Amino acid sequence: MGFTEASAVRRTGETTWAAEVAPGWDIMGNADGGYTLAIVARAAAEAAGRPDPFTVTAHYLAPARVGPVTVEAQVVRRGGRLATVAATLSSEERPLLALLGTFGELGTYEGPERVEAAPPPLPPPERCAPVVPTETFPPPFMGRVDLRLDPGEDAFGGGSGPPRVSGWFRFPDEEPVDTLGLLVAVDAFPPTVFRSELPLGWVPTVELTAHVRARPAPGWLRCAFTTRFITGGFLEEDGEVWDATGKLVAQSRQLALLPRG
């Protein structure tokens, strides 16, 4: 099942939508955070009447599992260019994710540009390490996306070094990555701390913010994620996503929890 189908929503009321957390989009039984964020953002975009998430912030309240879910989305403010929406993803009335996002239509505004960064230098996708899913680790979710990791930063390969992971991203079967698909891209890579030489397992996301800067051109996306601070039981992870033309299309920051023990 491709991303668009797996993240589909169906309006059931003035402010409510129904959806399904699809099988295979999970990490150790819990649905990937970027995937669940995309489900909520799809409903929020419909509520806003605007197609693109300019900025979304999600707080993860409980793990999402395979099965039916509901989204309640209400417009907080509607302006001429942007609309802000508050939304909650729930399962059997248990809240799983709370979102606040601003939506609009990318490509309709112009302004000065100054970019003081560049896409991460990567070998071509065919020379990078593909992530092959298993029943456990790497998790089944890796079969729903096509990841190619920089061989020098292969977090699944047991390497060590600075807490940084970079590589290529796309959906299988040439499914285009739209602006909602970018929300999956910013949370699809293995955690940077896998390369930190610390005795850490999977790190659950507490909060994830994504800024979508442009609609991506067709083709592979270059992605890079870094962590500078692992302290106080938490870590941050900053991400950049660049499209095939070398344009910055998304940025992200998430706060993750270091499990005890």
LUMLUMLO-67962 format. One record per residue (C-alpha): z, y, x. Coordinates in steps of 0.1 Angstrom, whole numbers, padded with zeros to 4 digits, always signed. Layout:
% residues N
ZYX/...
END
This chain:
% residues 261
+0000+0000+0000/-0011+0033+0015/+0010+0065+0017/-0005+0083-0013/+0001+0054-0036/+0036+0046-0022/+0048+0082-0026/+0032+0087-0061/+0053+0104-0088/+0049+0104-0126/+0062+0133-0147/+0086+0121-0174/+0101+0154-0187/+0101+0191-0181/+0121+0188-0148/+0120+0150-0142/+0097+0126-0124/+0097+0088-0119/+0087+0071-0087/+0091+0038-0068/+0104+0032-0033/+0077+0008-0021/+0084-0024-0001/+0077-0022+0036/+0085+0015+0040/+0120+0007+0053/+0140+0006+0085/+0166-0022+0084/+0165-0022+0046/+0168+0016+0042/+0137+0036+0033/+0124+0059+0061/+0137+0094+0057/+0104+0111+0060/+0089+0088+0034/+0116+0095+0009/+0114+0132+0017/+0076+0131+0008/+0084+0115-0026/+0107+0143-0035/+0084+0170-0020/+0055+0156-0041/+0075+0161-0073/+0088+0195-0061/+0052+0206-0054/+0042+0197-0089/+0072+0216-0103/+0062+0247-0082/+0025+0244-0091/+0017+0249-0054/+0003+0220-0033/+0018+0226+0002/+0054+0224+0015/+0058+0255+0037/+0094+0246+0045/+0116+0218+0032/+0152+0210+0040/+0166+0176+0030/+0202+0164+0031/+0205+0127+0030/+0234+0116+0008/+0229+0078+0006/+0203+0052+0017/+0173+0047-0005/+0162+0011-0012/+0132-0006-0027/+0130+0000-0065/+0127+0027-0091/+0140+0062-0084/+0140+0095-0103/+0135+0131-0091/+0149+0161-0108/+0132+0193-0097/+0138+0229-0108/+0121+0261-0097/+0147+0285-0083/+0123+0314-0078/+0085+0318-0084/+0067+0347-0066/+0031+0356-0063/+0026+0336-0031/+0055+0312-0029/+0078+0292-0051/+0112+0278-0042/+0123+0245-0057/+0156+0226-0057/+0152+0188-0062/+0173+0157-0061/+0162+0121-0056/+0185+0095-0074/+0187+0058-0081/+0206+0047-0112/+0221+0082-0113/+0234+0080-0077/+0221+0109-0057/+0202+0099-0025/+0186+0131-0012/+0189+0168-0020/+0160+0191-0012/+0154+0228-0011/+0119+0238-0004/+0094+0266-0005/+0058+0257-0016/+0025+0276-0015/-0011+0271-0005/-0019+0270+0032/-0050+0286+0045/-0049+0315+0021/-0031+0340+0043/-0041+0356+0076/-0021+0373+0103/-0018+0378+0140/-0014+0347+0162/+0005+0341+0194/+0012+0305+0205/+0032+0300+0237/+0030+0262+0237/+0004+0234+0239/-0001+0199+0226/+0018+0173+0246/-0004+0157+0274/-0010+0122+0264/-0033+0094+0275/-0060+0085+0249/-0047+0065+0219/-0063+0033+0232/-0043+0036+0265/-0010+0041+0247/+0014+0015+0235/+0009+0004+0198/+0040-0002+0178/+0038-0036+0162/+0062-0042+0133/+0085-0073+0130/+0109-0084+0103/+0137-0067+0123/+0129-0045+0152/+0105-0027+0154/+0110-0025+0117/+0085-0032+0088/+0079+0006+0084/+0059+0006+0116/+0033-0014+0098/+0028+0015+0073/+0018+0039+0100/-0002+0037+0132/+0019+0048+0162/+0008+0048+0198/+0036+0057+0222/+0031+0074+0256/+0035+0044+0279/+0058+0064+0301/+0081+0071+0271/+0080+0038+0252/+0114+0039+0234/+0108+0004+0219/+0099-0010+0253/+0134-0005+0268/+0126+0023+0291/+0150+0050+0301/+0148+0087+0310/+0151+0120+0293/+0157+0118+0255/+0120+0125+0247/+0094+0105+0228/+0058+0114+0223/+0026+0097+0211/-0001+0096+0185/+0003+0092+0148/-0021+0084+0119/-0021+0064+0087/-0039+0030+0088/-0072+0024+0072/-0083+0060+0079/-0062+0074+0051/-0061+0112+0056/-0028+0128+0066/-0022+0158+0042/+0006+0182+0043/+0029+0158+0025/+0019+0131+0050/+0031+0154+0078/+0067+0149+0064/+0063+0113+0073/+0049+0121+0107/+0080+0142+0117/+0103+0112+0111/+0081+0082+0120/+0088+0079+0158/+0117+0059+0173/+0148+0081+0180/+0148+0099+0213/+0182+0085+0222/+0166+0051+0227/+0157+0065+0261/+0190+0081+0268/+0207+0052+0286/+0235+0054+0260/+0247+0023+0241/+0233+0035+0207/+0216+0017+0179/+0197+0034+0150/+0209+0069+0142/+0210+0079+0105/+0196+0113+0096/+0221+0137+0080/+0197+0167+0076/+0160+0171+0082/+0141+0204+0081/+0103+0205+0084/+0080+0235+0087/+0044+0228+0078/+0022+0254+0095/-0013+0243+0087/-0033+0215+0070/-0043+0190+0097/-0078+0183+0107/-0090+0147+0104/-0081+0124+0132/-0051+0115+0154/-0020+0137+0155/-0002+0144+0188/+0035+0144+0184/+0065+0151+0207/+0102+0149+0200/+0131+0160+0222/+0169+0160+0222/+0190+0183+0243/+0225+0179+0229/+0243+0146+0222/+0278+0157+0215/+0306+0155+0190/+0292+0124+0173/+0259+0141+0164/+0225+0149+0180/+0196+0171+0172/+0159+0161+0175/+0132+0188+0176/+0096+0178+0168/+0061+0192+0172/+0029+0179+0155/-0005+0190+0167/-0038+0180+0150/-0071+0168+0166/-0083+0204+0172/-0052+0213+0191/-0036+0233+0163/+0001+0232+0156/+0005+0218+0121/+0042+0210+0117/+0076+0214+0134/+0109+0197+0126/+0145+0196+0134/+0169+0170+0123/+0206+0164+0127/+0215+0127+0131/+0248+0109+0132/+0259+0086+0161/+0275+0056+0144/+0310+0047+0156/+0314+0019+0181/
END
